[in-house]
Amino acid sequence: MEKRPLSFWFLAAFFILFVVFLYGPTITIAILSFQGPQGGLTFPMRGVSFHWFRDLFQEQAVGDIWGAFRRSLLLGLMVMVTTVVVSVMAGLAFRKRFYGSGLLFYVAITSLVIPSILISLGIGLIFNQLGLKVHWATSGFGAQLTWTLPFGLLIMFAVFNRFDKSFEEAARDQGATAWQTIRHVVLPIIAPSLIGVALFGFTLSYDEFARTLLTSGSYNTLPLEVFGMTTNVTSPVIYALGTLTTVFSFAIIGVFLISAWVMGKRRARLGSDAGKGV
């Protein structure tokens, strides 16, 4: 058997420590959420039960968990759709150089390097100065777009830089209009990338805390609600909530990945049929 060099074991140990550091807290919370009715926030476990999960669906003495969840879900969908639409339009527009395109690009991605809390504060102040109501669906929506749109733009720029324009030329040679070319040629080809942009948009919005902190108004999104619960909830019910939200996040990621896989298989099948002259 080949002897492994010392560097291999060092890197393996480092990787294991990294995984433990990354997923250890989440796994610990998941385990503690199954505490018995007399269990607390720390080990040792005092029985095993679903008591705290059932308690989540009872009327809570503090907070508005399910209202916050609905707001985060709706806000995530709003941000996802807007991010996909704007990213595709920007990707198409930036395929050709135009006056000020470089400046516009850097302005669009500048928000990635500005501290999130400053963006939240700035948007909240602007709404107050203009006499507009600070609300999760308006100011909160705009604040989260400053986070999701740059990622969407960067993905679409990379996609269109590798896009083969001969497909569009072939469609135009067949008499397709510009809109028909985009709808029936461009969008189906870049569909897996659109799913990636949508996943970025939804998950970044759903989990965002700092940019929503000062722009959500009187109603909390789920991350803000969870943060508020850490100051006044002293039972494993908060762990149960964390476990459910983590499972929901993984389920959403799974749906997007399956959708991308189905689209890839469908495109491969259509390409195979076209190659056979079907």
C-alpha positions in Angstrom: 0.0 0.0 0.0 1.3 3.4 -1.0 2.3 5.5 2.0 0.6 8.8 2.2 2.8 11.9 2.7 2.4 14.0 5.9 0.9 16.9 3.9 -2.0 14.6 2.9 -2.9 13.8 6.5 -2.5 17.5 7.4 -4.9 18.6 4.7 -7.4 15.8 5.5 -7.4 16.8 9.2 -7.9 20.5 8.2 -10.8 19.6 5.9 -12.5 17.5 8.6 -12.1 20.4 11.1 -13.5 22.8 8.5 -16.6 20.6 8.0 -17.1 20.2 11.7 -16.8 23.9 12.2 -19.2 24.6 9.3 -21.9 22.0 10.0 -21.3 21.3 13.7 -23.6 24.1 15.1 -26.4 23.2 12.7 -26.2 19.5 13.7 -26.1 20.4 17.4 -29.2 22.6 17.1 -31.0 19.8 15.2 -30.2 17.3 18.0 -31.2 19.6 20.8 -34.5 20.4 19.1 -35.6 16.8 19.9 -35.2 17.4 23.7 -37.9 16.0 25.9 -40.6 18.3 27.5 -38.3 19.0 30.4 -35.2 19.6 28.2 -33.3 22.8 28.1 -31.0 24.7 25.7 -27.9 22.6 26.4 -26.8 19.1 26.8 -27.4 16.6 28.4 -30.5 15.5 26.6 -33.5 15.1 28.9 -35.5 12.6 26.9 -36.3 12.5 23.2 -39.5 13.8 21.7 -41.2 16.0 19.1 -42.6 18.2 21.9 -40.9 21.4 20.8 -41.9 20.9 17.2 -45.6 20.6 18.3 -45.1 23.7 20.4 -44.2 25.6 17.3 -47.7 25.1 15.9 -49.3 26.2 19.1 -50.2 29.9 19.8 -46.9 31.5 20.8 -46.6 33.8 23.8 -44.1 35.9 22.0 -43.4 36.8 18.4 -45.2 36.0 15.1 -43.3 33.0 13.7 -45.6 32.0 10.9 -46.4 35.5 9.9 -42.7 36.2 9.6 -42.3 33.0 7.6 -45.0 34.1 5.2 -43.4 37.5 4.7 -39.9 36.0 4.1 -41.4 33.5 1.6 -43.3 36.2 -0.3 -40.3 38.6 -0.2 -38.0 35.8 -1.4 -40.3 35.1 -4.4 -40.5 38.8 -5.3 -36.8 39.2 -5.1 -36.2 36.0 -7.1 -38.5 37.0 -10.0 -37.1 40.5 -10.1 -33.5 39.3 -10.0 -34.0 36.8 -12.8 -35.8 39.3 -15.1 -33.4 42.2 -14.5 -30.3 39.9 -14.8 -31.4 38.5 -18.1 -32.3 41.9 -19.5 -29.0 43.3 -18.3 -27.1 40.4 -19.7 -28.6 40.9 -23.1 -28.0 44.6 -23.0 -24.3 44.3 -22.0 -23.6 42.0 -24.9 -22.8 45.1 -26.9 -20.7 47.9 -25.6 -22.5 51.2 -25.1 -21.6 54.6 -23.6 -21.2 54.4 -19.9 -21.5 50.6 -19.7 -18.3 50.2 -17.7 -19.4 52.8 -15.1 -22.8 51.2 -14.9 -21.3 47.8 -14.3 -19.2 48.9 -11.4 -22.0 50.9 -9.9 -24.2 47.8 -10.1 -21.7 45.6 -8.2 -20.5 48.2 -5.7 -23.1 47.2 -3.2 -21.3 43.9 -2.7 -18.4 45.7 -1.0 -20.4 48.2 1.0 -21.3 46.9 4.6 -24.8 45.6 4.6 -25.9 47.5 7.7 -24.9 50.8 6.0 -27.1 50.0 3.0 -30.0 49.1 5.3 -29.4 52.4 7.3 -29.1 54.5 4.1 -32.3 53.1 2.5 -34.2 53.5 5.7 -33.1 57.1 6.0 -34.0 57.9 2.4 -37.5 56.5 2.9 -38.0 58.5 6.1 -36.7 61.7 4.4 -39.1 61.3 1.5 -42.0 60.7 3.8 -42.4 57.1 2.6 -43.4 54.3 4.9 -40.6 51.8 5.7 -42.0 48.4 4.9 -40.6 45.0 4.2 -42.4 44.9 0.8 -41.0 48.3 -0.4 -37.8 49.4 1.3 -37.0 45.9 2.4 -37.5 44.7 -1.1 -35.2 47.3 -2.5 -32.5 46.7 0.1 -32.4 43.0 -0.7 -32.1 43.6 -4.4 -28.9 45.5 -3.8 -27.6 42.1 -2.5 -29.1 39.7 -5.1 -28.9 41.6 -8.3 -25.1 41.9 -8.5 -24.8 38.1 -8.1 -27.4 37.6 -10.9 -25.7 40.1 -13.1 -22.3 38.4 -12.7 -23.8 35.0 -13.5 -25.6 36.2 -16.6 -22.5 38.1 -17.9 -20.5 34.9 -17.6 -23.2 33.0 -19.4 -23.6 35.4 -22.3 -19.8 35.7 -22.7 -19.8 32.0 -23.6 -23.0 32.0 -25.5 -22.7 30.8 -29.2 -24.3 33.5 -31.3 -24.6 31.1 -34.2 -27.8 29.8 -32.7 -29.4 33.2 -32.9 -28.1 33.7 -36.5 -29.6 30.4 -37.5 -33.0 31.4 -36.0 -32.9 34.8 -37.8 -32.0 33.0 -41.1 -35.2 31.0 -40.6 -37.2 34.2 -40.3 -37.5 34.5 -36.5 -38.0 37.9 -35.0 -35.8 39.2 -32.3 -38.4 38.3 -29.6 -39.0 34.9 -31.1 -35.2 34.3 -31.1 -34.9 35.2 -27.4 -38.0 33.2 -26.4 -37.5 30.0 -28.4 -33.7 29.9 -28.7 -31.8 32.0 -26.1 -34.0 31.4 -23.0 -34.2 27.5 -23.4 -30.4 27.3 -23.8 -29.7 29.4 -20.7 -32.5 27.9 -18.7 -30.2 26.0 -16.2 -28.4 29.3 -15.5 -31.7 31.0 -14.9 -32.5 28.4 -12.3 -29.1 29.2 -10.7 -29.9 32.9 -10.6 -33.3 32.2 -9.2 -31.8 30.0 -6.5 -29.3 32.7 -5.6 -32.1 35.3 -5.5 -34.5 33.4 -3.3 -32.0 31.9 -0.8 -30.1 35.2 -0.3 -33.3 37.0 0.3 -34.9 34.4 2.5 -31.8 34.3 4.8 -30.9 38.0 4.7 -30.7 39.8 8.1 -28.5 42.9 8.0 -30.0 44.6 4.9 -33.5 44.0 6.3 -32.9 45.1 9.8 -33.6 48.8 9.3 -35.9 48.5 6.2 -38.6 46.0 7.3 -40.7 48.4 9.3 -43.0 47.1 11.9 -43.2 43.6 10.6 -40.3 41.2 10.9 -39.0 38.7 8.3 -38.1 35.3 9.6 -34.4 36.0 10.2 -35.3 39.1 12.3 -38.0 37.1 14.1 -35.5 34.4 15.0 -33.0 37.0 16.2 -35.7 38.5 18.4 -36.6 35.1 19.8 -33.0 34.6 21.0 -33.5 37.4 23.5 -36.7 36.2 25.1 -37.2 32.5 24.3 -35.4 30.1 26.7 -36.7 26.8 25.5 -35.7 24.4 22.7 -38.6 25.7 20.6 -36.1 28.0 19.0 -34.0 25.0 18.0 -37.1 23.3 16.5 -37.7 26.5 14.4 -34.1 26.5 13.3 -34.3 22.8 12.3 -37.5 23.3 10.3 -36.1 26.4 8.5 -32.9 24.5 7.6 -34.9 21.6 6.3 -37.0 24.1 4.3 -33.9 25.7 2.8 -32.5 22.3 1.8 -35.8 21.4 0.3 -35.9 24.6 -1.8 -32.3 23.9 -3.0 -33.3 20.4 -3.9 -36.3 21.6 -5.9 -34.1 23.9 -7.9 -31.4 21.3 -8.5 -34.0 18.7 -9.7 -35.5 21.3 -12.0 -32.1 22.0 -13.5 -31.4 18.3 -13.9 -34.8 17.8 -15.6 -34.2 20.7 -18.0 -30.7 19.3 -18.8 -32.1 15.9 -19.6 -34.9 17.4 -21.7 -32.4 19.6 -23.6 -30.1 16.6 -24.2 -33.1 14.5 -25.5 -34.2 17.3 -27.8 -30.6 17.7 -29.1 -30.4 13.9 -29.7 -33.8 13.9 -31.5 -32.7 16.8 -33.7 -29.4 15.1 -34.5 -31.4 12.0 -35.7 -33.6 14.2 -37.8 -36.7 13.6 -35.8 
